[in-house]
């Protein structure tokens, strides 16, 4: 069983940008760095999400 899901293309997230992906178990925050790395975290803390959107 794979725990990966297709959320789109890397270029759909701008460099130094982030997106929230809605999944059945909960939201996932996906971040792209300046050097093309991608990180994902469970989006559980509303305060952190508000700071990330600024």
N, CA, C and O atoms as a GROMACS GRO file, in nm:
protein
  216
    1UNK      N    1   0.083  -0.118   0.000
    1UNK     CA    2   0.000   0.000   0.000
    1UNK      C    3   0.088   0.125   0.000
    1UNK      O    4   0.180   0.136   0.081
    2UNK      N    5   0.060   0.216  -0.089
    2UNK     CA    6   0.136   0.339  -0.100
    2UNK      C    7   0.068   0.450  -0.020
    2UNK      O    8  -0.055   0.459  -0.018
    3UNK      N    9   0.147   0.532   0.045
    3UNK     CA   10   0.090   0.646   0.116
    3UNK      C   11   0.110   0.776   0.037
    3UNK      O   12   0.104   0.885   0.094
    4UNK      N   13   0.134   0.763  -0.092
    4UNK     CA   14   0.152   0.880  -0.179
    4UNK      C   15   0.026   0.906  -0.258
    4UNK      O   16  -0.044   0.813  -0.299
    5UNK      N   17  -0.003   1.034  -0.279
    5UNK     CA   18  -0.114   1.072  -0.365
    5UNK      C   19  -0.066   1.178  -0.464
    5UNK      O   20   0.024   1.256  -0.432
    6UNK      N   21  -0.123   1.180  -0.581
    6UNK     CA   22  -0.087   1.277  -0.682
    6UNK      C   23  -0.160   1.407  -0.653
    6UNK      O   24  -0.284   1.410  -0.650
    7UNK      N   25  -0.085   1.515  -0.630
    7UNK     CA   26  -0.147   1.645  -0.601
    7UNK      C   27  -0.124   1.745  -0.713
    7UNK      O   28  -0.167   1.860  -0.702
    8UNK      N   29  -0.058   1.704  -0.820
    8UNK     CA   30  -0.032   1.794  -0.932
    8UNK      C   31   0.115   1.799  -0.967
    8UNK      O   32   0.194   1.717  -0.922
    9UNK      N   33   0.148   1.896  -1.047
    9UNK     CA   34   0.286   1.914  -1.093
    9UNK      C   35   0.366   2.001  -0.996
    9UNK      O   36   0.309   2.084  -0.925
   10UNK      N   37   0.496   1.981  -0.993
   10UNK     CA   38   0.582   2.063  -0.909
   10UNK      C   39   0.564   2.212  -0.941
   10UNK      O   40   0.565   2.295  -0.851
   11UNK      N   41   0.549   2.244  -1.068
   11UNK     CA   42   0.534   2.384  -1.108
   11UNK      C   43   0.402   2.446  -1.063
   11UNK      O   44   0.384   2.567  -1.074
   12UNK      N   45   0.308   2.364  -1.014
   12UNK     CA   46   0.183   2.417  -0.960
   12UNK      C   47   0.205   2.490  -0.828
   12UNK      O   48   0.123   2.571  -0.786
   13UNK      N   49   0.318   2.460  -0.761
   13UNK     CA   50   0.355   2.529  -0.637
   13UNK      C   51   0.472   2.620  -0.668
   13UNK      O   52   0.578   2.572  -0.707
   14UNK      N   53   0.457   2.751  -0.652
   14UNK     CA   54   0.569   2.842  -0.682
   14UNK      C   55   0.686   2.820  -0.587
   14UNK      O   56   0.667   2.774  -0.474
   15UNK      N   57   0.806   2.853  -0.633
   15UNK     CA   58   0.922   2.847  -0.543
   15UNK      C   59   0.895   2.933  -0.422
   15UNK      O   60   0.840   3.043  -0.433
   16UNK      N   61   0.933   2.883  -0.306
   16UNK     CA   62   0.909   2.947  -0.176
   16UNK      C   63   0.760   2.961  -0.148
   16UNK      O   64   0.719   3.046  -0.068
   17UNK      N   65   0.678   2.878  -0.213
   17UNK     CA   66   0.534   2.882  -0.194
   17UNK      C   67   0.484   2.760  -0.120
   17UNK      O   68   0.560   2.669  -0.087
   18UNK      N   69   0.355   2.760  -0.096
   18UNK     CA   70   0.292   2.649  -0.024
   18UNK      C   71   0.150   2.632  -0.073
   18UNK      O   72   0.088   2.724  -0.125
   19UNK      N   73   0.099   2.512  -0.055
   19UNK     CA   74  -0.040   2.480  -0.087
   19UNK      C   75  -0.093   2.388   0.022
   19UNK      O   76  -0.018   2.313   0.084
   20UNK      N   77  -0.222   2.395   0.044
   20UNK     CA   78  -0.288   2.302   0.135
   20UNK      C   79  -0.367   2.204   0.051
   20UNK      O   80  -0.449   2.244  -0.032
   21UNK      N   81  -0.344   2.076   0.073
   21UNK     CA   82  -0.412   1.970  -0.001
   21UNK      C   83  -0.512   1.904   0.094
   21UNK      O   84  -0.475   1.858   0.202
   22UNK      N   85  -0.638   1.900   0.053
   22UNK     CA   86  -0.740   1.837   0.135
   22UNK      C   87  -0.744   1.688   0.106
   22UNK      O   88  -0.758   1.646  -0.009
   23UNK      N   89  -0.730   1.608   0.212
   23UNK     CA   90  -0.738   1.463   0.199
   23UNK      C   91  -0.841   1.411   0.298
   23UNK      O   92  -0.882   1.483   0.390
   24UNK      N   93  -0.883   1.289   0.281
   24UNK     CA   94  -0.984   1.232   0.371
   24UNK      C   95  -0.939   1.230   0.517
   24UNK      O   96  -1.018   1.264   0.605
   25UNK      N   97  -0.812   1.192   0.546
   25UNK     CA   98  -0.769   1.192   0.686
   25UNK      C   99  -0.745   1.331   0.743
   25UNK      O  100  -0.742   1.347   0.865
   26UNK      N  101  -0.728   1.432   0.659
   26UNK     CA  102  -0.702   1.569   0.705
   26UNK      C  103  -0.620   1.646   0.604
   26UNK      O  104  -0.574   1.591   0.505
   27UNK      N  105  -0.604   1.775   0.629
   27UNK     CA  106  -0.530   1.862   0.538
   27UNK      C  107  -0.379   1.839   0.549
   27UNK      O  108  -0.327   1.810   0.656
   28UNK      N  109  -0.310   1.854   0.434
   28UNK     CA  110  -0.165   1.844   0.427
   28UNK      C  111  -0.111   1.974   0.369
   28UNK      O  112  -0.156   2.018   0.264
   29UNK      N  113  -0.016   2.036   0.437
   29UNK     CA  114   0.050   2.156   0.387
   29UNK      C  115   0.175   2.112   0.310
   29UNK      O  116   0.260   2.041   0.363
   30UNK      N  117   0.185   2.156   0.184
   30UNK     CA  118   0.296   2.119   0.097
   30UNK      C  119   0.376   2.246   0.067
   30UNK      O  120   0.320   2.345   0.020
   31UNK      N  121   0.507   2.242   0.093
   31UNK     CA  122   0.595   2.357   0.076
   31UNK      C  123   0.701   2.326  -0.030
   31UNK      O  124   0.751   2.214  -0.037
   32UNK      N  125   0.736   2.426  -0.110
   32UNK     CA  126   0.845   2.413  -0.209
   32UNK      C  127   0.952   2.515  -0.176
   32UNK      O  128   0.923   2.633  -0.156
   33UNK      N  129   1.076   2.470  -0.170
   33UNK     CA  130   1.187   2.558  -0.135
   33UNK      C  131   1.249   2.619  -0.260
   33UNK      O  132   1.214   2.584  -0.373
   34UNK      N  133   1.342   2.711  -0.240
   34UNK     CA  134   1.409   2.777  -0.352
   34UNK      C  135   1.493   2.680  -0.433
   34UNK      O  136   1.515   2.703  -0.552
   35UNK      N  137   1.541   2.572  -0.370
   35UNK     CA  138   1.626   2.476  -0.442
   35UNK      C  139   1.547   2.352  -0.487
   35UNK      O  140   1.605   2.244  -0.507
   36UNK      N  141   1.414   2.368  -0.504
   36UNK     CA  142   1.326   2.264  -0.560
   36UNK      C  143   1.292   2.149  -0.465
   36UNK      O  144   1.230   2.052  -0.509
   37UNK      N  145   1.328   2.158  -0.339
   37UNK     CA  146   1.288   2.054  -0.245
   37UNK      C  147   1.141   2.074  -0.208
   37UNK      O  148   1.090   2.186  -0.208
   38UNK      N  149   1.074   1.964  -0.178
   38UNK     CA  150   0.932   1.970  -0.141
   38UNK      C  151   0.915   1.900  -0.007
   38UNK      O  152   0.969   1.791   0.016
   39UNK      N  153   0.841   1.964   0.082
   39UNK     CA  154   0.813   1.909   0.214
   39UNK      C  155   0.664   1.912   0.238
   39UNK      O  156   0.594   2.001   0.189
   40UNK      N  157   0.614   1.816   0.313
   40UNK     CA  158   0.472   1.811   0.346
   40UNK      C  159   0.456   1.785   0.496
   40UNK      O  160   0.529   1.706   0.555
   41UNK      N  161   0.359   1.854   0.554
   41UNK     CA  162   0.330   1.839   0.697
   41UNK      C  163   0.180   1.828   0.717
   41UNK      O  164   0.102   1.883   0.638
   42UNK      N  165   0.140   1.759   0.818
   42UNK     CA  166  -0.002   1.757   0.854
   42UNK      C  167  -0.040   1.897   0.899
   42UNK      O  168   0.024   1.954   0.988
   43UNK      N  169  -0.143   1.953   0.839
   43UNK     CA  170  -0.186   2.090   0.870
   43UNK      C  171  -0.286   2.084   0.985
   43UNK      O  172  -0.407   2.083   0.963
   44UNK      N  173  -0.235   2.081   1.106
   44UNK     CA  174  -0.322   2.066   1.223
   44UNK      C  175  -0.330   2.191   1.308
   44UNK      O  176  -0.426   2.207   1.383
   45UNK      N  177  -0.234   2.279   1.299
   45UNK     CA  178  -0.232   2.398   1.383
   45UNK      C  179  -0.277   2.518   1.300
   45UNK      O  180  -0.203   2.564   1.214
   46UNK      N  181  -0.395   2.567   1.325
   46UNK     CA  182  -0.452   2.677   1.246
   46UNK      C  183  -0.363   2.802   1.252
   46UNK      O  184  -0.351   2.872   1.152
   47UNK      N  185  -0.303   2.829   1.366
   47UNK     CA  186  -0.218   2.947   1.380
   47UNK      C  187  -0.098   2.939   1.284
   47UNK      O  188  -0.062   3.040   1.224
   48UNK      N  189  -0.037   2.824   1.270
   48UNK     CA  190   0.077   2.808   1.179
   48UNK      C  191   0.033   2.832   1.036
   48UNK      O  192   0.105   2.897   0.960
   49UNK      N  193  -0.083   2.782   0.997
   49UNK     CA  194  -0.132   2.802   0.861
   49UNK      C  195  -0.153   2.949   0.831
   49UNK      O  196  -0.121   2.995   0.721
   50UNK      N  197  -0.206   3.025   0.927
   50UNK     CA  198  -0.227   3.167   0.905
   50UNK      C  199  -0.095   3.240   0.883
   50UNK      O  200  -0.086   3.329   0.799
   51UNK      N  201   0.008   3.201   0.958
   51UNK     CA  202   0.139   3.264   0.942
   51UNK      C  203   0.200   3.226   0.807
   51UNK      O  204   0.269   3.308   0.745
   52UNK      N  205   0.178   3.104   0.760
   52UNK     CA  206   0.235   3.060   0.633
   52UNK      C  207   0.173   3.131   0.514
   52UNK      O  208   0.237   3.141   0.409
   53UNK      N  209   0.054   3.180   0.525
   53UNK     CA  210  -0.015   3.245   0.414
   53UNK      C  211   0.023   3.391   0.398
   53UNK      O  212  -0.010   3.451   0.296
   54UNK      N  213   0.090   3.449   0.496
   54UNK     CA  214   0.127   3.592   0.488
   54UNK      C  215   0.237   3.615   0.391
   54UNK      O  216   0.280   3.729   0.372
   0.00000   0.00000   0.00000
